Amino acid sequence: MSTVQFTLNGQVVEAPVGKSIFNIAKDLGLSIPHLCHKEGLAPDGNCRACVVEVAGERTLAPSCCRSPTPGMQVRTDSERVVKSQKMVLEMLLADLPEQGYKWLDDRAEAPHGELSQWAEHHGVQVRPALAELRREAVPADLSHPAMAVNLDACIQCNRCERACRDLQVNDVIGLAFRGAHTQVVFDLADPMGGSSCVGCGECVQACPTGALMPKSHIGPQKVDREVDSVCPFCGVGCLVTYQVKDDKIISVQGREGPANEGRLCVKGRFGMDYIHSPDRITKPLIRKSGVAKDLNLIDGHTDWREVFREATWQEALDLAAQPLNTLRTQYGPKSLAGFGSAKGSNEEAYLFQKLVRTGFGSNNVDHCTRLCHASSVAALLEGVGSGAVSNPVRDVEHSDLIIVIGSNPTANHPVAATWMKNAAQRGTRIVLADPRITDIGRHTWRTLQFKADTDVALLNAMLHVIVTENLCDEKFLSQRADNVAELKAHVQGFTPEAMSLVCGIPAETIREVARAYASAKAAMILWGMGVSQHVHGTDNVRCLIALASITGQIGRPGTGLHPLRGQNNVQGASDAGLIPMMYPNYQRVNDKSAHDWFEKFWNTKLDDQPGYTVVEIMHKALAPESDPHKVRGMYIMGENPAMSDPDLNHARHALASLEHLVVQDIFLTETAWLADVVLPASAWPEKTGTVSNTDRTVQMGRQAVLPPGDAKPDLWIIQQIAERMGLSWPYAGEHDGVAAVYDEMRQAMAPAIGGIDWARLNAGSVTYPCVSADDPGQPIVFHDHFPTQDGRVRLVPVEVIPANEQPDADYPMVLITGRQLEHWHTGSMTRRATVLDALEPAATVSMCSADLARLGLQAGQRVRIASRRGEVELQVRCDDGTPLGAVFIPFAYVEAAANELTNAALDPFGKIPEFKYCAVRVSALQPS
């Protein structure tokens, strides 16, 4: 690294070339006032509070955007500098209306935030003559559910605008008007609540004076404690700091982390109050004698006291475990099954699957990965030998071209999307390939809006172009790939012209994108459940693996394959063995060496055959009495299959038909309404444990508050059930032995996380594989080999296979399901978060304007959507990103549960349901 030598306050200093004087001074412990400058934002130099004196220069220089040159003499403490800094601070204070104090009530301590702090530091007070020149007060804007706008406190430092524009790339905030009339505006001077603001709160975190504040934190700014943790929502793994007062989380700040660098989305910043919902279960519940499992009660309108009674923990645990023991004894181990959770910790996932395997006696254990990326994992294990991502999301900063396929990252992975949008700002070309044009489409170079269900046709056509135009990386293929000749021969028949008729993308556009991908110095593919949730989901991912491999776009910075994981710990839960065919670290249960190792490690006889998956377990629950593998009892921890499974009427019927169902959760979810015993558990901010994000980064979540009432930590509950199932587990220590469980899991997952001990995680985030204590972790893998038997990638040619169900005269349209920005998964958490529910309170179906006109519908009208399995009623939303002939429904709303419509047909390899395609019809509802 080249350096520069200069003099700072009379001392010779050597610093990296290009580093600002401000940051050099900061590193040396020198305190320079600053208001428009904030770490992470591009320096702007507009407040002039950070000026320094450079010898020989007529004017003072803003230190935040000035770098030293050799021999430069700089003073941060000269009389001229201090006088200027004081003048700036006084003028800014003098300009503020008296009402600028309205949000920050602890006036003795920084009534104007950082401005007051610097004024106090410099002993600045506003002279009476200047105080008379205060600008006129303006009304507060309280239109947004989460944020208050108080422009009386605004100093126009521009931080909020840069945070919105440069970090989040939402382009909502700007400066309007001129001179003394200049002010911060949202869009075209709209109220914040009526603007296109997506509620990320980056502006709030950036604001130095309280002009923008979270409504939950208006008033005294002192808190009882701040607790560092990880966001409990999507798989991005943003680090957060909970601000706790009176044992409640009142606000959340983004924290510097490898995945987010302080950034958050609306869920992470404003969605945490779900844990304080009055709907929390605070005591164990037992179904009352004689009360049937009525599917009509799932909507939650019934008083729970009519169905359940409260119990002690001793009674509830005994009644939870004893029938499971009885069923196991009477019908055998395969009569029991367990669903674990991707919303909990690695330790909970590990211990839960261990309980099912060693206590229940079978491998009938699964979790939500079966419903999101099971096909991705199946193809990746087959092709590259690892089910995890090859490169972290942020590696897009090294890409020339990014393909985003089957994903809506701005809604589902908002902070990850910011890195993609940042890359586009720097000139990286983004290709969006999706049946729906979503918000990321505003930043794309090319948009491939292919017909739903035609992924393979499009991808095979791209492979055809690359192969026939000699754009393959032949050196890579010869050294590191198998089945190359077979793949090349197979794609010969998939010309862009022929596949254009199938997928709807012009042949020349397919050629253009294929050439651009193949010729890019570094190109990366990121995908979501639009790729995986099909009967051909595994085939879709096989095509993506082939695309990256034949072009050599893997194993280097800015390249690779990244399935964006949906829940906060779906990666970690899978790694920990919460899947029916794999032990921890993806060791197959029918592999004799792995089976024998775990039998010895756990000192228990283990089943050597794969268990049933989520949907298969539901089928087995409804199997005839004569079926020796009929599932009769289940233990479900933190999952909600009565909302998340396909063909919900079938899934709910299966759950209600079980002889014994134990549900462990924080709310009386739709699944819990069908339980015999409900065990009140801990929410994420109420526990300590680790999670692994979509980047393979293991991170520590820390307990911020206690569970309410008699609710208990999940890890404690699992151990109590295990004890009653005849297991004796020696986990001890703080937080119910979480560190001891992690240490055992680390042994079971060696060498992947072998070098990441508990103390190291307490110090910071670590990305696996990390095989030893001195291994820094490996964010990018497959540099020179793949973890397959021969070290080479296996290419698998695939055919075009149609969806299991096609539209017809009775059901002429296609249903696509998914998530939306404000709500997450089945809505059990986010719909109990005050701000999130206020932003999106009602179920909607999105349709394009052409379909609305064809059907004689108007936006806002209520309609009925019906499939061969069920029907829902909800409100129409006009969205021209939704393709002609298709409808899009988020699946978070119990009153209009999209999965009542979806098809339970499975991908034969990943055993994942076809959520992304089924036939429906739309009809208008007559006004009541």
Stockholm file with secondary structure:
# STOCKHOLM 1.0

chainA/1-928         MSTVQFTLNGQVVEAPVGKSIFNIAKDLGLSIPHLCHKEGLAPDGNCRACVVEVAGERTLAPSCCRSPTPGMQVRTDSERVVKSQKMVLEMLLADLPEQGYKWLDDRAEAPHGELSQWAEHHGVQVRPALAELRREAVPADLSHPAMAVNLDACIQCNRCERACRDLQVNDVIGLAFRGAHTQVVFDLADPMGGSSCVGCGECVQACPTGALMPKSHIGPQKVDREVDSVCPFCGVGCLVTYQVKDDKIISVQGREGPANEGRLCVKGRFGMDYIHSPDRITKPLIRKSGVAKDLNLIDGHTDWREVFREATWQEALDLAAQPLNTLRTQYGPKSLAGFGSAKGSNEEAYLFQKLVRTGFGSNNVDHCTRLCHASSVAALLEGVGSGAVSNPVRDVEHSDLIIVIGSNPTANHPVAATWMKNAAQRGTRIVLADPRITDIGRHTWRTLQFKADTDVALLNAMLHVIVTENLCDEKFLSQRADNVAELKAHVQGFTPEAMSLVCGIPAETIREVARAYASAKAAMILWGMGVSQHVHGTDNVRCLIALASITGQIGRPGTGLHPLRGQNNVQGASDAGLIPMMYPNYQRVNDKSAHDWFEKFWNTKLDDQPGYTVVEIMHKALAPESDPHKVRGMYIMGENPAMSDPDLNHARHALASLEHLVVQDIFLTETAWLADVVLPASAWPEKTGTVSNTDRTVQMGRQAVLPPGDAKPDLWIIQQIAERMGLSWPYAGEHDGVAAVYDEMRQAMAPAIGGIDWARLNAGSVTYPCVSADDPGQPIVFHDHFPTQDGRVRLVPVEVIPANEQPDADYPMVLITGRQLEHWHTGSMTRRATVLDALEPAATVSMCSADLARLGLQAGQRVRIASRRGEVELQVRCDDGTPLGAVFIPFAYVEAAANELTNAALDPFGKIPEFKYCAVRVSALQPS
#=GR chainA/1-928 SS CCEEEEEETTEEEEEETTCCHHHHHHHTTCCCCCSSCCTTSCCCCCSCTTEEEETTCSSCEEGGGCCCCTTCEEESSCHHHHHHHHHHHHHHHHHSCGGGGSSCCCTTSCTTTHHHHHHHHTTCCCCHHHHTTCCCCCCCBCCSSSEEECGGGCCCCSHHHHIIIIISCCCCEEEESCGGGCEEEETTTBCGGGSSCCCCCHHHHHCSSSSEEEGGGCSCCCCSEEEEEECSSSTTCCEEEEEEETTEEEEEEECCCTTTTTCCCHHHHHCGGGGGCTTBCCSCEEECTTCCCCGGGGGSCSCGGGTEEECCHHHHHHHHHHHHHHHHHHHCGGGEEEECCSSSCHHHHHHHHHHIIIIICSCCEECGGGGTTHHHHHHHHHHTSCSSCSSCGGGGGGCSEEEEESCCHHHHSHHHHHHHHHHHHTTCEEEEESSSCCGGGGGCSEEECCCTTCHHHHHHHHHHHHHHTTCSCHHHHHHHEESHHHHHHHGGGCCHHHHHHHHCCCHHHHHHHHHHHHHCSSEEEEECHHHHSSTTHHHHHHHHHHHHHHTTCSSSTTCEEEECCCSTTHHHHHHTTCBTTEEGGGEETTCHHHHHHHHHHHTSCCCCSCCCCHHHHHHHHTSCTTCTTCCCEEEEESCCHHHHSSSHHHHHHHHHHCSEEEEEESBCCTTGGGCSEEEECCCGGGCCEEEECTTSEEEEECCCSCCSTTCCCHHHHHHHHHHHTTCCCCCCSHHHHHHHHHHHHHHHTTTTTTTCCHHHHHHCCEESCCCSTTCCCCSSCCSSCCSSTTSSEECCCCCCCCCSSCCCSSSCEEEEEECCSSCCTTSTTGGGSHHHHHHSCSCEEEECHHHHHHHTCCTTCEEEEECSSCEEEEEEEECTTSCTTEEEEESCCGGGCGGGTCEEEECTTTCCEETTCEEEEEEECCCC
#=GC SS_cons         CCEEEEEETTEEEEEETTCCHHHHHHHTTCCCCCSSCCTTSCCCCCSCTTEEEETTCSSCEEGGGCCCCTTCEEESSCHHHHHHHHHHHHHHHHHSCGGGGSSCCCTTSCTTTHHHHHHHHTTCCCCHHHHTTCCCCCCCBCCSSSEEECGGGCCCCSHHHHIIIIISCCCCEEEESCGGGCEEEETTTBCGGGSSCCCCCHHHHHCSSSSEEEGGGCSCCCCSEEEEEECSSSTTCCEEEEEEETTEEEEEEECCCTTTTTCCCHHHHHCGGGGGCTTBCCSCEEECTTCCCCGGGGGSCSCGGGTEEECCHHHHHHHHHHHHHHHHHHHCGGGEEEECCSSSCHHHHHHHHHHIIIIICSCCEECGGGGTTHHHHHHHHHHTSCSSCSSCGGGGGGCSEEEEESCCHHHHSHHHHHHHHHHHHTTCEEEEESSSCCGGGGGCSEEECCCTTCHHHHHHHHHHHHHHTTCSCHHHHHHHEESHHHHHHHGGGCCHHHHHHHHCCCHHHHHHHHHHHHHCSSEEEEECHHHHSSTTHHHHHHHHHHHHHHTTCSSSTTCEEEECCCSTTHHHHHHTTCBTTEEGGGEETTCHHHHHHHHHHHTSCCCCSCCCCHHHHHHHHTSCTTCTTCCCEEEEESCCHHHHSSSHHHHHHHHHHCSEEEEEESBCCTTGGGCSEEEECCCGGGCCEEEECTTSEEEEECCCSCCSTTCCCHHHHHHHHHHHTTCCCCCCSHHHHHHHHHHHHHHHTTTTTTTCCHHHHHHCCEESCCCSTTCCCCSSCCSSCCSSTTSSEECCCCCCCCCSSCCCSSSCEEEEEECCSSCCTTSTTGGGSHHHHHHSCSCEEEECHHHHHHHTCCTTCEEEEECSSCEEEEEEEECTTSCTTEEEEESCCGGGCGGGTCEEEECTTTCCEETTCEEEEEEECCCC
//
